[in-house]
Amino acid sequence: MKNTQEISHNGLLWVNVTKQGEKELEEIKKRFGFHEQDVVESLPPFQRAKIVRRPDYYFMVLHFPVFDRESKRLGFAEVDFFLSQNVLVTVHGNHLSVIDNFFNECKKDEKIVGEYFSGTAAHIVFELVSRLLDSIFPILLHVNNDINTVDKKLFSKVAGREMVEEILRLKTNIVTFRRTMQGHRTVLERLIMYSGRELDLVAFQSYINSIREFTNEIWHMLESQKESINALHETNESMVSLHTNEIMKTLTLISVVTFPLTLFVAWVDIKASGNIFQMVPGGFLLITALLFAGGGFMIYLFKKKELM
């Protein structure tokens, strides 16, 4: 089929399905006799990370982060693995270039295909998962750079809507990242626990140790990023609150200064007999001078009491 490619070497078969469509999955179901439920769960909407042991194969679901450069938001792609002793079927939406790159390397280079198509099909799985995990680190570094950029901006200018949106975008990305990665350790540990002699996992202990290190390191970095962005969020909230309080303080002082002056002007504007300000020459200038003097005196008092 158009969206299905395969490599056969040394008694091992890797079938790479690059579209999670009904036709493609129905074809591999008929060809390999996969369980109906596993085929259905390989279709969108995506499932949680999991592993299921069947009589003739293992069905494994893993998620990997995908960064959208236009929206600067992090999503994820699902990869479904159907693994038996001699057969590996990978099903994905062709969003992860690492899979296609590794497949093409094996297809074009006899030395590479000879290296990884040895032992059981688990060899291909572990190499592929190792490469997928390794490809995650540039995304982690990108998130780190974004956090450092926000940290610098936060103390260089007044917090505003743009800063709030940037922090919330980063928090959302980190939450998505954590949700994507939190099932990896469980799934891979269960694969090791469930597997029998047919997969010969003892021969791939170095891969297993490397994958464990990768997942632990990624998770520790995500924990650190979570703490950093939460701290920045709290700092931004405090700065916004402080800025708001300063504005309210200024508005309050303005109202305190202007209210008695407004009351005084209204009082002297009363047209009644005996109003000296309307009777004496230069009454307007006198009122103006009194207004400036009263305003200046109140401002002096506020500054003396460190209210301004």
KATABEL-V527766 format. One record per backbone hydrogen bond with DSSP energy under -0.5 kcal/mol. CO is the residue of the C=O (numbers start at 1). NH is the residue of the N-H. E is the energy in kcal/mol with one decimal. If there is no record, write none. Layout:
BEGIN
co-><CO/CO>
nh-><NH/NH>
e-><E/E>
END
This chain:
BEGIN
co-><1/3/5/7/9/12/13/13/14/14/15/15/16/16/17/19/20/21/22/23/24/25/26/27/28/29/35/36/37/38/39/40/50/52/52/57/58/58/59/60/61/62/64/66/66/67/68/68/73/75/77/78/79/80/81/81/82/83/85/86/87/88/89/90/91/95/96/96/97/98/99/100/101/102/103/104/105/108/109/110/111/112/113/116/118/120/121/121/122/123/124/125/126/127/128/129/130/131/133/133/134/135/136/136/137/138/139/140/141/142/143/144/145/146/147/148/149/150/151/152/153/153/160/161/162/163/164/165/166/167/168/169/170/171/172/173/174/175/176/177/178/181/181/183/184/185/186/187/188/189/190/191/196/196/197/200/201/202/204/205/206/207/208/209/210/211/212/213/214/215/216/217/218/219/220/221/222/223/224/225/226/227/228/229/230/231/232/233/234/235/236/237/238/239/240/241/242/243/244/245/246/247/248/249/250/251/252/253/254/255/256/257/258/259/260/261/262/263/264/265/267/270/272/274/275/275/276/280/282/283/284/285/286/287/288/289/290/291/292/293/294/295/296/297/298/299/300/301/302/302/303>
nh-><4/18/16/14/12/9/15/88/7/16/17/90/5/18/92/21/44/25/26/27/28/29/30/31/32/33/39/40/41/42/42/43/61/54/59/54/60/83/52/81/50/79/77/68/75/69/72/73/68/66/64/93/62/91/60/83/89/58/121/13/84/15/82/17/80/97/99/100/101/102/103/104/105/106/107/108/109/110/113/114/115/116/117/118/120/123/124/125/126/127/128/129/130/131/132/133/134/135/136/137/137/139/139/140/141/142/143/144/145/146/147/148/149/150/151/152/153/154/155/155/156/157/164/165/166/167/168/169/170/171/172/173/174/175/176/177/178/179/180/181/182/184/185/187/188/189/190/191/192/193/194/195/199/200/200/203/204/205/208/209/210/211/212/213/214/215/216/217/218/219/220/221/222/223/224/225/226/227/228/229/230/231/232/233/234/235/236/237/238/239/240/241/242/243/244/245/246/247/248/249/250/251/252/253/254/255/256/257/258/259/260/261/262/263/264/265/266/267/268/269/270/272/275/276/278/279/280/283/286/287/288/289/290/291/292/293/294/295/296/297/298/299/300/301/302/303/304/305/307/308/306>
e-><-1.3/-2.8/-3.3/-2.8/-2.3/-2.5/-0.5/-2.6/-2.3/-0.6/-0.6/-2.5/-2.3/-0.6/-2.1/-1.8/-0.5/-2.2/-2.4/-1.8/-1.8/-1.9/-2.1/-2.1/-2.5/-2.0/-1.9/-2.4/-2.2/-0.7/-0.7/-1.4/-3.1/-0.6/-2.9/-2.7/-0.5/-2.9/-2.9/-3.3/-1.2/-2.9/-3.0/-0.5/-3.4/-0.7/-1.8/-0.7/-2.5/-2.3/-2.3/-0.5/-2.3/-2.4/-2.7/-0.6/-2.3/-2.7/-2.4/-2.5/-2.8/-3.0/-2.6/-3.3/-2.7/-0.7/-1.0/-1.0/-2.7/-2.3/-2.5/-2.7/-2.1/-2.3/-1.9/-2.1/-2.4/-0.6/-2.4/-2.0/-1.4/-2.2/-2.1/-1.4/-0.6/-1.8/-0.5/-1.7/-2.8/-1.9/-2.5/-3.0/-2.2/-2.1/-2.3/-2.6/-2.2/-1.7/-1.2/-0.6/-0.8/-0.5/-0.6/-2.0/-2.6/-1.9/-2.2/-2.3/-2.4/-2.0/-2.3/-2.4/-2.3/-2.3/-2.3/-2.0/-2.3/-2.4/-0.8/-0.5/-1.3/-1.2/-2.1/-2.7/-2.0/-2.4/-2.5/-2.2/-2.1/-2.5/-2.3/-2.4/-2.4/-2.3/-2.5/-2.6/-2.6/-2.3/-2.1/-2.0/-1.9/-1.5/-0.5/-2.4/-2.6/-2.3/-2.2/-2.0/-1.8/-2.1/-3.4/-2.0/-1.1/-0.5/-0.7/-1.2/-1.7/-1.1/-2.2/-2.6/-2.1/-2.8/-2.2/-2.1/-2.5/-2.7/-2.3/-2.6/-2.7/-2.3/-2.4/-2.1/-2.2/-2.3/-2.2/-2.5/-2.4/-2.2/-2.2/-2.7/-2.0/-2.1/-2.3/-2.3/-2.3/-2.4/-2.7/-2.4/-2.2/-2.4/-2.7/-2.4/-2.6/-2.6/-2.5/-2.4/-2.1/-1.9/-2.6/-2.4/-2.3/-2.6/-2.4/-2.5/-2.3/-2.3/-2.5/-2.3/-2.8/-2.2/-0.8/-0.9/-2.8/-2.5/-2.3/-2.3/-2.4/-2.1/-2.5/-1.1/-1.3/-1.6/-1.5/-1.1/-1.1/-0.9/-2.5/-1.0/-2.0/-2.5/-2.5/-2.5/-2.3/-2.4/-2.3/-2.5/-2.9/-2.7/-2.7/-2.4/-2.1/-2.2/-2.3/-2.2/-2.4/-2.3/-2.3/-2.0/-3.4/-0.6/-1.3>
END
